[in-house]
Each structure stands twice: as C-alpha cells, then as structure tokens.
C-alpha cells in the first residue's frame, strides 16, 4: 500500500471518529473545521511547515485512529503535582475532566469551568473568540482539534482582577490498557488591567503510546497580563501537537515559557499576535532531548501596531540520536513603527547522532524598527570544562554544571519560586545524567 493511501486511510479514520457536538454557531465552526480537515488531510512530507518533522508518517506508524480510548479508573495524580506550589488545580484523564481530582473554586470576578460547559453557559463569548485566532485554514491538526475537541478549560477574568495563585492544568494519559488519543481545547480571556498565570503539565502512566492534540487560544485585553507555562516532562511514550495562539491588545503583556524535557514526538506552535500599541511579549523555551526524541518548536511574533516589544530566547541541549527543530518568525507590519523585536536560538550538540535544524526569520515592512535574530549550534565549551576538571571535578559533573549554566538564562526567567525550584530540579536531574 502506498504512503498516500495510508495517509488517506488515517484521515478517513479520524473523520469517522469525530462527532460534531454542540449547537448553533459552535456546530457551524466544527463543520467548517471538519470540511477544512477533509480538504487538507494530514500534512504531507512536502509541507513546508513540517518538512523536518514527518508527523503524519510518525502518527500512522504508532497509532490506529479507528479504535477508541480505553476506560480509565486512574486517580493517583498527586505524584505529578509540583511540590510547595499553592494553586488551583484542573485534572483531565484521557481527555475527560475529573471533578473529583480538581479543585475548581469560586473566585470573585473569574469564570473557570470546562469549555463544553462554557459553550452552553457563555455561548456568546465562546462564539466571539473560539476559532478566531488559531488558524484552521492552513494547519490540518488545528482544524482536526477544532472539529473534534472533547474537553478543555474555559477561563474568563473580569476587569481589574489579579488571580491570587496560578491555575495548573494536569493532562494525564492512562495508557495502561492501550493507546490513547485525546483532543483538548482551551480558551483564556483576561479582562482589562487583570493578571493570571496558567501552567500546563503533561504526564502519563502505562507503556502504550499516547497522542494529545492541544489547542489554546488566549485573549489579553488592555493593560492585562497572561503568564503561560508548559511543562512537557512525560516519561511515557508521548506524542503531542500543541498549538498556542495569544492575541494581545493595547499595553498588554504576555509571557510564554515552554520546557520540553521528554517525549517521542513534540510539536509546539506558539503564535503571539501583538495587535495593540505598547504590547510587550516574552517567549522562553528550553528543550533537553535524548534518545530518539524529535522536538519541533515553531514560533511567531506578529507585530501589528506601533511601539511594541518582543523578546525570544530558545535554548536546546541535544544528545543521542535526538533531533531538534526551531523555526522562529518575527513579522513587523507596515503600521507597526517603533517596534523592538529580538530573537535568539542557541543549541549544544552532545553526540555525533544529535542534530538541529534552526531557521530564525524576520519579515519587516516598517522602516523605524529595531530587530535582530541569530542562532548558534555547537559543542560544549571546552575551556569551561577544562577549568572545572583542573579543580578536581569529574567529567560528568563538570559537563552537568556547564549545561546547567547554559540553561540558566531560561530558567531564571520563571517568576514563581516553587515552580522555578521544581524546574531547576527536573533540569538538573536530566543534565547531570547526560553524558
């Protein structure tokens, strides 16, 4: 059977598994996304956005989209919590919201519920925003999610509200009894002069393959702030497509942190739309890859109005036969004068089999701007290693120390002490074992 026929069969299996839940405008959006996915199909190998990441071939090799998820009685999620972190907790297991494991409390000025409930209770708001920022026309996996998502989180913060502690979303895959395929959809709306922090964390139990398709849309209104963390440290057989699009308005702030420490295949799309004057955006990424892991980070900072600022720092440490991909774009629209935009991607390769494909890009249509980008790929700093070795430090520990210092610029940007300590420990465990 040809690759083309296999791809068509997988697409057909996906189409047959989707049910257009909802009514009215939601059902219309799902139908539009379904038609788009049917037209696009899973990304072919020649697709420019996926040319270094053959996601279709990898998914077809590892998943049968004609079967349903196994039932799960999982409840021991505490092992995945972040020590000492006081937070509101939301837990999903195999794509289903678990009220008995979550701690959704009533917060003044905040609507926090599953997206399917919000689609009924706040239909006008959901219709206004859902599917308006994440592009379904040009990305088949986003269209797939839009047509078939089963659950996710709705967060709406009124004006002049600062949520006192972060909201942690635990996505747990129970792969004890077989493969799991789950589609999550999130919508975050931050009112004027408000502030919120959201942490997404991915974990699993069991030895079977699991795939999650997660699409998050965020709306950050005037003078508001959204801090968005993603921790991909699942030690199981994780395959993931992750699309995050944040729309900013006047004088708003968005800080996005992505930590990729484990996984078989991870594709992260992060798009920041700076559609207001005086916006500020920061994108921090760290990927520590080993074995045969493939991690692909695609980012966009789209400056659409004047006097905005964006800064992006992505760093990678790649070992074994792992492969990293970084594709970062900065757009400066004609009306976006006085823009400051900076982008940096730095990588350390620890083995002959490790590789990185990096492509920083600038597209500028304005003339009064300050923009720069750059990338580096190389081996460990031999002078630093030599200095440490002459002080009686073993090769393995010296290497871990140098790599920890390399990652420090990203980790130091974390604003929550308990989360920072947790990430430092995860990273130290990984880097000090890398050799």
N, C-alpha and C positions, 0 to 999 in steps of 0.2 A: 504494500500500500504506500502511495506517495506521501511525502510530508504535507502537501496541500490537502489531500483527502483526510489525513489525520487531523489537521487543523480545523477543517470543516466539521468533522465529526465531533470534536471537542466543543466547538462553538454551538453546534446543534444541541449537544447535551446540556450546555449551560442555558441555552434559550428555553429548553423544556423544563428546566428546574426552577425557572423564575415564575413567580406569581405576582400579578400587579395589584398588590394590596393598596388600600386607600380608596378615596373617592374624590370627585371633583377635580380641582387643579392638581392635586397630588397624583391622581391616576393619569392625568394628561402628561405630566412630567415623566412618570415612569414609562408610559407608552412611547413618548418621544425618545427617551434613552434606550428603550428596547429596540426601536427601529434603527437608531444610530449604531448600537452594538451589532445588530444583524448586518448592517451595511459594512461596518469596519472589520468585524471579526477580530480574533486575537491578533496582536501585532506580528506581521511577517518579519522575517530576518532582515529584510532590506529596509525596514522602517528606520529612518534616521535617528529617531529618539531612543531606539532600542538596539542599535547596531552592535553595541558592545555587551548587551545583556539579552541573550536569546530566551526571553521569558516564556514565550509560547512553547518552545521545544522543552524547556525545563519543566513547565507545569504539566505538559502532556505526558512526559516520561514518569512523573511522580504522582499523578492524580487521575482518578476516574470520576469525571463530573456527572456521571449518570447515577451515582449512589448517594444516599442521604447520610447525614451525620449520625453517629451512634448516640444513644441516650447516655446521659452523664448524671451521676449522683455526687459529683465532686463537691467538697465543702471545706477542705483544709487549706484555704487560701492564705492563712496567716504566714506561712513560710515565705510568701512573696512580698510581705509588707516591707516598708522602709523604716528601719529602727529609729525611734525617737521623733518621728515625724508626726505632728498633730495635723490631721487632715480630714476632710470629708471624703468618704470612700464610695466608689461605684464599682461593682463587680459584674462582669459578663463571663459566662462559661459557655463555650461552644456557640457563641452568637446569641445567647439568651441572657437577659437581665436577671440577676439573682437578688431579689429584695431582701432575703434573709441574711445575705452576706454583706449587704451595703448599709451605709449609714447616711442616707439622704435625709437631712433635717430641714425644717422650715427656717429659712434665712430671710430676714426683712429686706424687701426690695429685690429678691432673687427668685427666679423661677428655675427650678432644677428638676428635671424629670426625663424619662426616656423619650426619644424622638417620636416614636409611634404614638405615645400619649399626647405629646405636644401637637402632633399633626391634627388631632381632633380638638384639643382644648384651645390651641392658639393657631388655628388654621391660617388666618390672615397673615400672621407674622412669618410662619414657616413658609407659606407660599411666596411671600415677598423676597425671601432670601435663599431658600434651598435651591441649589442648582444654578444660581446666578453668578457664581464666582469660579467654582471648579468646572473646568472645560470638558463637556461631554462630547463635543463635536470632533475633537481631534485626538482624544485618548480613549481607546476602547475599554480599558479597565475602569476608568472613571464612569463611562457610560454603563458598564456592567453593574457597578455599585449603585448608580442612581436608579437603575431599573429594579434591582433585586435586594437592596439592603433590608435586613430584618430587624435590626435594633441599633441603638446608639444613644448618645446623650444630647439633650437639649438644655442649653444654659442661656438664660437671659437676665442680664443685670441692669437694674434701673439706673437712672442718672444719680451721680454723687454717692455711689456706694463702693466701699472697699471691702471685699470679702476677707474676713479675718484670718483664714487659713487656706491652704491650697486644696484643690479638688483632685483626687487621684483616681484615674480610671484604670482598673485592672482588667486586661483582656487575658483570660486563661483558656487554654485549649486542652481539653481532656482527650488525649489521643491514646488512651489505654486499650480501647477496643477496636481501633481502626482510624482511618484518615478522617480529618475534619476540614471543612471548607466553610468559612464564615465571612459575611459581609456586614460591616459596621458603618454607620453614618452619623456624624456629629455636626451640630450647629451651635456656635457660640456667638452671642450678641452682647457686646459690652457698651453700656449706656455712657452718655457724656460725663466726663470727669470721674469715671469709675475705674477700678483696678481689680484684676483677677489673675490667679495663677492656676494653670491646669497641667497635670502630669499624666502622660500616658505610659503605661508599663505593660510589657508583654512577657508572658511566661506560659509554660505548659507542663503537663505530666504525661507519661507514656512514651512509647518508642515509635509510634506511627507518624507519618508525615502530616503536617497541618499547614493550611494556607489561609491567610486573612487578607481581605481587601478592605482597607480602612480609608474613608474619605472624610475630611474635616474641613468645614467652612467657618471662618471667623470674621465677624464684623466688629471693628473697633471704631467707635464714634468719637466725636470731637473731644480732644484733651483726655482721652481714655488710654488705658494700658492693658495689654494682654501678654502674659509670660507663659510660654508654651514649651513644655519639656517632653521629650520622647526618649524612653529607655528601652532599647532592644537588646536584652541580655539573656534571652531564652536559650537554655542549653539543649532544648529538644530539636527536632527536625523541622525548623521553622522556615516557611516560605511566605513572603509578605510583599504586598503592594500597598504603599502608603502615600496618599495624596493629601497635602495640606495647603489650603489657599486662604490667606488672610487679607481682608480688604480694609484699608485704613482711610480715615477721613482727617480733617484739619487738626494739626498739632497732636496727633495720636502717636502712641508708642507700641511697638511690637518686638518682643524678644523671643527668638525661637532657638531651642537647644536640641540637638539630635545626637544621641550616643548609641552607636551600633557596635556591640561587643560580641555578638554571637548570631548564628543563623546560617541556613544553607543558601538562601537567596533573599536579599533585601533590596527592594527598590523604593527609594524615598524621593517624592516630588514635593518641593517646598516652594510655593509662589507667594510673594508679598506684593500686594498692589497698593502703592503709595498714592492714593487718589485724593490727596488733600495737601494744602500748603502747610509747611512746617512739620511734616511727618518725620519720625525717627525710627529706624529699624536696625536690628542686630540679628545676625544668623551665626550660630556657633555649631560646629559639627566635629565629632571625633569618631573615627571608625578604626577598630582594632581587629584585624582579620587574620585568621589562620586556617590550616587545613585546606579545604576546597571551597571555602565561603566566597560568594560573589555579592558584593555590596555596591549599589549604584545610587549615587546622590545627584539629583538634578535640581538646581535652584534657579529662581528668577526673582530679581528685584526690579520692579517695573515702576519707574518714577514718572508720574503723570501730571504733577503740579509743581510749582516753584518751591525753592527753599527747603528741600527735603534732604535727609541724610540716611545713608545705609552703609553698614559695615558687615563684612562677611569673612569669617575665619573657619576654614575646614582643614583638619589635620588627619592623617592616616598612618597607621603602622601595619604593615602587611608582611605576613610570614607564610611558610609552607608553599602551597600551590594556590593560595588565595588570590583573588582579583578584586581590585577596586576601580570604580569609575566615578569621576567627578565632572559634571557639566554645569557650569555656572554662567548665567546670563544677567547682565545689567542693561536695562533699557532706560534711556532718557528721552522722553517725548519732547516735541518742539516747544511746548509751552512750559516745560519743566526747567526753566533757567535757575541759576544759583544752586544747582544740585551738587552735593558731595557724595560720592559713591566709591567704596573701596572693597576689593575682593582679594582673598589670598587662599591658596591651596598648597599645602606642604605635605610631603609624603616621605616615609622611611621604608625602604625595602630590606627585609632581613634575610632573604634567601634568593637563590637563583630562579626558583619557580614562581616567586611573587611578581605581580605586575600591577600597573596602574595606568589607566587611560584618563588623562585630565585635559579639559578644554575650557578655560576661562574665556568669556566673551563680553565685549562691550558693543552696544549699538546706540549711538548718540546722535540725536537730531537737534540738539541745542548747542549754542556756542559759548555760553558763560557758565561753565561747569568745571568741577574738579573730580576726575575719575581716574582710577588706576586698578590694575589687576595683575596677578602674577601667580606662578606655580613653580614648585621645585620638587624634584624626586631624586633620592639618593640613598646612601647607606648611612650607618651610624657615624657620629663624629669620633673619628679615631683618636684625635688629640685628647678629647674629654675622657675616652675610655682608658687611654694610656695614663693620664693623670691619676685616675682613680685606682688603676692597677698598681701604680707605684706607691700608693698609700696602703697596700696590703689588702685591697678589696678584690674578691673573686670576680672572674669574668662575668658570671651570670648576674651577680648582684650589681656590678658596675653597669652592665647593659640595662638592667631594670631601672637603675637610678637615672641614666641618661634619657631613657624613653619616658619615664615619669615626668622629668623636667620638660621634655618636648610636648607632652600632652597638657602640661600645667596651664598654658595660656587659655585653653578652652575651659578646663575645669574651674579655674579661678573666677570665671565669669558667672558661675552659679550663685544665685542670690540667697538661697535658703540653706542655712547652716547644716541641718540634718541631712538634706538631700546632697549637699556638697560632700559631706563626710562619707555618705553611702557610695556615691560615685567614685570618690577617691579610693575607697577600699576595693570596689569592683575592678577599677583600672589597675591598681597596684597588684592585685592578685593575678590579673592577666599578664601584665608586663613583666613582673618578676619571674613568671614561669615561662616567658617567651625566650627561646634560645635556639 
